[in-house]
Amino acid sequence: ASDEDREGEAIAWHLYEVLKLKPENTKRIVFHEITKSAILKAIEQPRDIDLNLVNAQQARRILDRIVGFELSPVLWRKVKPALSAGRVQSVAVRLIVEREREIHAFQTEAAYRITAVFLVPDTDGKLVEMKAELARRIKTKEEAKAFLNACQGASFAIDDITTRPVKKTPPAPFTTSTLQQEAARKLGYTVAQTMMLAQRLYESGFITYMRTDSVNLSEFATTGSKDAIIKMMGDRYVHLRHFETKTKGAQEAHEAIRPTYMENQSVEGTAQEKKLYDLIWKRTIASQMADAELEKTTATITISGSSDVFTAIGEVIKFDGFLRVYRESYDDDNEQEDESHLLPPLKKGQKLEHGPIIATERFTQRPPRYTEASLVRKLEELGIGRPSTYAPTISTIQQREYVEKGNKDGEERQFNVMTLK
């Protein structure tokens, strides 16, 4: 009853060999969650050991030894004892080194971002502010100053208004990699901490197996999700779907990481375990919910005597769908400037009164250093490592002092801001 992947198959085969079992009365069972129903179902459906998976594990083991056994002694002789090299950890270190070189080689460039506030009457006739941005960046201070001077006596008008529906689709259920990334961003957990907490939740029977590269859910899970969604929010919020795994070399031996029983919105445990379970529950439920429906409006604003235009973008949620439960986070959340908001009523040809027009000097951003979450994502994108190796790899390269994790002081920089009122 070992795991349904290469390593699990090899464990079963080794037991079979060591115990000298007979093939005619030796069967193997697999299950992905520690629940009575899952174990009974596995017992009802035994199978033979898959020698293809066993051989795949042996090949991987040989590759690990070719790399590790050959290179580690070189490190002992040339650097210091107790160091190690490996098929995955050495590549992880290389990725970090290459990123550091990119950072040092990066040449920062300056440009001016022009934003404007226009005063527009709302439905009650009261003037409200509408934010807009120039469609291009201006390269020099002199050009930016000249543009502001040109705006001083210019008139502004709505040239075009486009409104289109937009749908947002929920993210797939968690794999090991995406759970590690999202727990780091939303909860501040390290990769190792996430796996330790997930292990406890799994052993307590609260979630399915936590080392997986699959985004698939069983029929039992989708049915449970459907029932929970209808009970909490109604039929309109249900949209059962099947996700495709896009990771290179994915084995998909297990289901996605999900609660064993979808009706359990919370569980007993430590505060950290509860937070991780809540994240898993919400992600799983959201994956089977309806798309969010939005309406996006883009208004183009002309400037008299200039070919430049300002653009105002507004977005309003018509139906929240899965966003009612879950919003995915991203590594660059802090860098994203969300200017979307609800626009006031506008008409083509409408004249606009401007408020402050601001030219702010901005600098191109050098590539960011890897976080644990973004390093895991990069390894997964390149097909390097397995769900079971991400956490130990990141821990090992820190323990060996190949890399260090910490905060780096930013570069202090003066920048110019010019305002036309």
RAHUPE-V831748 format. One record per backbone hydrogen bond with DSSP energy under -0.5 kcal/mol. CO is the residue of the C=O (numbers start at 1). NH is the residue of the N-H. If there is no record, write none. Layout:
# RAHUPE-V831748
CO_NH + CO_NH
This chain:
# RAHUPE-V831748
3_5 + 5_9 + 6_10 + 7_11 + 8_12 + 9_13 + 10_14 + 11_15 + 12_16 + 13_17 + 14_18 + 15_19 + 16_21 + 17_20 + 22_25 + 23_26 + 25_27 + 28_47 + 32_209 + 33_35 + 35_39 + 36_40 + 37_41 + 38_42 + 39_43 + 40_44 + 41_45 + 42_45 + 43_46 + 47_28 + 49_51 + 50_54 + 51_55 + 52_56 + 53_57 + 54_58 + 55_59 + 56_60 + 57_61 + 58_62 + 59_63 + 60_64 + 61_65 + 62_66 + 63_67 + 64_68 + 65_69 + 65_70 + 66_70 + 67_71 + 68_72 + 71_75 + 72_76 + 73_77 + 74_78 + 75_79 + 75_80 + 80_83 + 86_90 + 88_92 + 89_93 + 90_94 + 91_95 + 92_96 + 93_97 + 94_98 + 95_99 + 96_100 + 97_101 + 98_102 + 99_103 + 100_104 + 101_105 + 102_106 + 103_106 + 106_108 + 109_364 + 111_113 + 111_362 + 112_114 + 112_138 + 113_115 + 113_360 + 114_134 + 115_358 + 116_132 + 117_355 + 118_120 + 118_130 + 119_353 + 120_128 + 122_125 + 126_122 + 128_120 + 130_118 + 132_116 + 133_311 + 138_112 + 140_144 + 141_145 + 142_146 + 143_147 + 144_148 + 145_149 + 146_150 + 147_151 + 148_152 + 149_153 + 151_154 + 155_304 + 156_352 + 157_159 + 157_302 + 158_349 + 160_300 + 162_298 + 164_296 + 166_294 + 168_292 + 174_257 + 175_179 + 176_180 + 177_181 + 178_182 + 179_183 + 180_184 + 181_185 + 182_186 + 183_187 + 183_188 + 183_189 + 184_188 + 190_194 + 191_195 + 192_196 + 193_197 + 194_198 + 195_199 + 196_200 + 197_201 + 198_202 + 199_203 + 200_204 + 201_206 + 201_207 + 202_205 + 206_260 + 210_212 + 212_176 + 216_256 + 218_222 + 219_223 + 220_224 + 221_225 + 222_226 + 223_227 + 224_228 + 225_229 + 226_230 + 227_231 + 228_232 + 229_233 + 229_234 + 230_234 + 234_237 + 235_238 + 237_290 + 247_250 + 256_258 + 257_174 + 258_208 + 261_264 + 263_265 + 270_274 + 271_275 + 272_276 + 273_277 + 274_278 + 275_279 + 276_280 + 277_281 + 278_282 + 279_283 + 280_284 + 281_285 + 282_286 + 283_287 + 284_288 + 285_288 + 286_289 + 288_239 + 290_322 + 292_168 + 292_294 + 293_318 + 293_319 + 294_166 + 295_297 + 295_316 + 296_164 + 297_314 + 298_162 + 299_312 + 300_159 + 300_160 + 300_302 + 301_310 + 302_157 + 303_306 + 308_303 + 309_135 + 310_301 + 311_133 + 312_299 + 313_341 + 314_297 + 316_295 + 316_318 + 319_293 + 320_323 + 321_324 + 322_325 + 322_326 + 330_333 + 332_335 + 332_336 + 336_338 + 337_339 + 341_315 + 347_350 + 350_158 + 352_156 + 352_354 + 353_119 + 356_117 + 357_420 + 358_115 + 358_360 + 359_418 + 360_113 + 362_111 + 371_375 + 372_376 + 373_377 + 374_378 + 375_379 + 376_380 + 377_381 + 378_382 + 379_384 + 380_248 + 380_383 + 383_385 + 386_389 + 386_390 + 389_393 + 390_394 + 391_395 + 392_396 + 393_397 + 394_398 + 395_399 + 396_400 + 397_402 + 397_403 + 398_401 + 410_412 + 416_361 + 418_359 + 419_421 + 420_357
